[in-house]
Structure formats: structure tokens, C-alpha cells
Amino acid sequence: MLDRIYITEADAERLRRFIEGVRAAGRGHHEHLDMLEAELDRAEVVTSDSIPRDLITMNSEVRLEDLDSGTTQRYRLVFPHQFRAEDSVSVLAPIGTAMLGYRVGDVIEWPVPKGLRRLKVIEVIYQPEAHAASGRSQ
């Protein structure tokens, strides 16, 4: 696990409001909320226009390689209410929480019930901030 991850101001604000809302509603997920909050606490918050294009932000689509099995898979990091397809992963899922703020080349190590999962970020296929920046520059 990296010492520091990066997150946009907008994602940090939206995620903190999300956490507060779930807690206020008295819904479950407390352990997952605590993990997500811990990740936010250690993150360096930066402006959207200064986020590197190879960094995983909310709604990014990425390709990860499982370093134990050698398989690769595409994921889109989403809020729980956006979870729709099998390639979506909720930010409240352990792997979703782990993905946030990592860059291409980083290895994500995250404890799962069967031990430690190790995933390498191979590619950021789509990142909303990079997409918005390319639209501004045209």
C-alpha cells in the first residue's frame, strides 16, 4: 500500500458527503465506510486540473492485472448507486476503496477474506478529469 494517494477536491467532497449520508441514514457498511474514510484521510487532495491522467479517480475505467493469477480485468470505479454492470466496482467494495488514488504502474495490495490481493494498475482507459481537460483544450 502506498503512503500517499491523490484525490480530486470534488471526489473528496462528494465521498465525504456520501459517507455522512449513509451514516446518518443508519444503513450498514460501517466497516467499509471506515476503510473509505481512512483512505480519504491519507489522501492528498488536489484540484481536478492538476490530477495526472494516469491516476484512478471516481468514474475512471481501468485495467488491472491480478499479480497472483496473471489475469487482467477492466473495472469502472463508481458510487454504490451507479453500480450497474459486472465491470463496475463500488467504491465501498474493498477493491474499489483500494483502487482510489492509485496510478498506472502502482501495485494495490489489499486484504480480502482469503488473504492479500495484489493488483497492478496497467492502464487508465478513461478518467473524467482527463476527458474534461481534452474537451477544454479543443
Contacts in CASP RR format, 6 or more apart in sequence:
PFRMAT RR
TARGET T0000
AUTHOR 0000-0000-0000
METHOD contacts of the structure
MODEL  1
MLDRIYITEADAERLRRFIEGVRAAGRGHHEHLDMLEAELDRAEVVTSDS
IPRDLITMNSEVRLEDLDSGTTQRYRLVFPHQFRAEDSVSVLAPIGTAML
GYRVGDVIEWPVPKGLRRLKVIEVIYQPEAHAASGRSQ
1 108 0 8 1.000
1 109 0 8 1.000
1 110 0 8 1.000
2 102 0 8 1.000
2 106 0 8 1.000
3 42 0 8 1.000
4 42 0 8 1.000
4 43 0 8 1.000
4 44 0 8 1.000
5 39 0 8 1.000
5 42 0 8 1.000
5 43 0 8 1.000
5 44 0 8 1.000
5 100 0 8 1.000
5 101 0 8 1.000
5 102 0 8 1.000
6 43 0 8 1.000
6 44 0 8 1.000
6 45 0 8 1.000
6 46 0 8 1.000
6 51 0 8 1.000
6 52 0 8 1.000
6 55 0 8 1.000
6 101 0 8 1.000
7 15 0 8 1.000
7 40 0 8 1.000
7 43 0 8 1.000
7 44 0 8 1.000
7 45 0 8 1.000
7 46 0 8 1.000
7 57 0 8 1.000
7 100 0 8 1.000
7 101 0 8 1.000
8 45 0 8 1.000
8 46 0 8 1.000
8 47 0 8 1.000
8 48 0 8 1.000
8 51 0 8 1.000
8 57 0 8 1.000
8 58 0 8 1.000
8 129 0 8 1.000
9 45 0 8 1.000
9 46 0 8 1.000
9 47 0 8 1.000
9 48 0 8 1.000
10 48 0 8 1.000
11 57 0 8 1.000
11 58 0 8 1.000
11 100 0 8 1.000
12 40 0 8 1.000
12 43 0 8 1.000
12 45 0 8 1.000
14 58 0 8 1.000
14 79 0 8 1.000
15 36 0 8 1.000
15 40 0 8 1.000
15 58 0 8 1.000
15 91 0 8 1.000
16 37 0 8 1.000
16 40 0 8 1.000
18 79 0 8 1.000
19 33 0 8 1.000
19 36 0 8 1.000
19 37 0 8 1.000
19 40 0 8 1.000
22 28 0 8 1.000
22 29 0 8 1.000
22 33 0 8 1.000
23 30 0 8 1.000
23 33 0 8 1.000
29 92 0 8 1.000
32 92 0 8 1.000
32 93 0 8 1.000
32 94 0 8 1.000
32 97 0 8 1.000
33 92 0 8 1.000
35 94 0 8 1.000
35 97 0 8 1.000
36 91 0 8 1.000
36 92 0 8 1.000
36 97 0 8 1.000
36 100 0 8 1.000
39 97 0 8 1.000
39 98 0 8 1.000
39 100 0 8 1.000
43 100 0 8 1.000
43 101 0 8 1.000
48 129 0 8 1.000
48 132 0 8 1.000
49 129 0 8 1.000
49 133 0 8 1.000
51 57 0 8 1.000
51 127 0 8 1.000
51 129 0 8 1.000
51 130 0 8 1.000
52 103 0 8 1.000
53 124 0 8 1.000
53 127 0 8 1.000
53 129 0 8 1.000
53 130 0 8 1.000
53 133 0 8 1.000
54 103 0 8 1.000
54 104 0 8 1.000
54 121 0 8 1.000
54 124 0 8 1.000
54 127 0 8 1.000
55 101 0 8 1.000
55 102 0 8 1.000
55 103 0 8 1.000
55 124 0 8 1.000
55 127 0 8 1.000
56 62 0 8 1.000
56 77 0 8 1.000
56 99 0 8 1.000
56 100 0 8 1.000
56 101 0 8 1.000
56 102 0 8 1.000
56 103 0 8 1.000
56 121 0 8 1.000
56 124 0 8 1.000
56 127 0 8 1.000
57 77 0 8 1.000
57 100 0 8 1.000
57 101 0 8 1.000
57 127 0 8 1.000
57 128 0 8 1.000
57 129 0 8 1.000
58 77 0 8 1.000
58 78 0 8 1.000
58 79 0 8 1.000
58 91 0 8 1.000
58 100 0 8 1.000
58 128 0 8 1.000
59 76 0 8 1.000
59 77 0 8 1.000
59 78 0 8 1.000
59 82 0 8 1.000
59 128 0 8 1.000
60 76 0 8 1.000
60 77 0 8 1.000
60 124 0 8 1.000
60 125 0 8 1.000
60 126 0 8 1.000
60 127 0 8 1.000
60 128 0 8 1.000
61 74 0 8 1.000
61 75 0 8 1.000
61 76 0 8 1.000
61 87 0 8 1.000
61 124 0 8 1.000
61 125 0 8 1.000
61 126 0 8 1.000
62 74 0 8 1.000
62 75 0 8 1.000
62 76 0 8 1.000
62 77 0 8 1.000
62 99 0 8 1.000
62 121 0 8 1.000
62 122 0 8 1.000
62 123 0 8 1.000
62 124 0 8 1.000
62 125 0 8 1.000
63 72 0 8 1.000
63 73 0 8 1.000
63 74 0 8 1.000
63 75 0 8 1.000
63 121 0 8 1.000
63 122 0 8 1.000
63 123 0 8 1.000
63 125 0 8 1.000
64 72 0 8 1.000
64 73 0 8 1.000
64 75 0 8 1.000
64 99 0 8 1.000
64 108 0 8 1.000
64 119 0 8 1.000
64 120 0 8 1.000
64 121 0 8 1.000
64 122 0 8 1.000
65 71 0 8 1.000
65 72 0 8 1.000
65 119 0 8 1.000
65 120 0 8 1.000
65 122 0 8 1.000
66 72 0 8 1.000
66 73 0 8 1.000
66 117 0 8 1.000
66 118 0 8 1.000
66 119 0 8 1.000
67 107 0 8 1.000
67 118 0 8 1.000
67 119 0 8 1.000
67 120 0 8 1.000
68 117 0 8 1.000
68 118 0 8 1.000
72 122 0 8 1.000
73 87 0 8 1.000
74 87 0 8 1.000
74 125 0 8 1.000
75 87 0 8 1.000
75 88 0 8 1.000
75 89 0 8 1.000
75 95 0 8 1.000
75 96 0 8 1.000
75 99 0 8 1.000
76 85 0 8 1.000
76 87 0 8 1.000
76 88 0 8 1.000
76 89 0 8 1.000
76 126 0 8 1.000
77 89 0 8 1.000
77 91 0 8 1.000
77 96 0 8 1.000
77 99 0 8 1.000
77 100 0 8 1.000
78 84 0 8 1.000
78 88 0 8 1.000
78 89 0 8 1.000
78 90 0 8 1.000
78 91 0 8 1.000
79 90 0 8 1.000
79 91 0 8 1.000
80 90 0 8 1.000
80 91 0 8 1.000
80 92 0 8 1.000
82 88 0 8 1.000
83 89 0 8 1.000
83 90 0 8 1.000
89 95 0 8 1.000
89 96 0 8 1.000
89 99 0 8 1.000
90 96 0 8 1.000
91 97 0 8 1.000
91 100 0 8 1.000
94 110 0 8 1.000
94 111 0 8 1.000
94 112 0 8 1.000
95 108 0 8 1.000
95 110 0 8 1.000
95 112 0 8 1.000
95 117 0 8 1.000
95 119 0 8 1.000
97 110 0 8 1.000
98 108 0 8 1.000
98 109 0 8 1.000
98 110 0 8 1.000
98 119 0 8 1.000
99 108 0 8 1.000
99 121 0 8 1.000
102 108 0 8 1.000
102 121 0 8 1.000
103 121 0 8 1.000
103 124 0 8 1.000
104 121 0 8 1.000
104 122 0 8 1.000
104 123 0 8 1.000
104 124 0 8 1.000
105 120 0 8 1.000
105 121 0 8 1.000
105 122 0 8 1.000
106 120 0 8 1.000
106 121 0 8 1.000
107 118 0 8 1.000
107 119 0 8 1.000
107 120 0 8 1.000
107 121 0 8 1.000
108 117 0 8 1.000
108 118 0 8 1.000
108 119 0 8 1.000
108 120 0 8 1.000
108 121 0 8 1.000
109 116 0 8 1.000
109 117 0 8 1.000
109 118 0 8 1.000
110 116 0 8 1.000
110 117 0 8 1.000
110 119 0 8 1.000
111 117 0 8 1.000
124 130 0 8 1.000
END
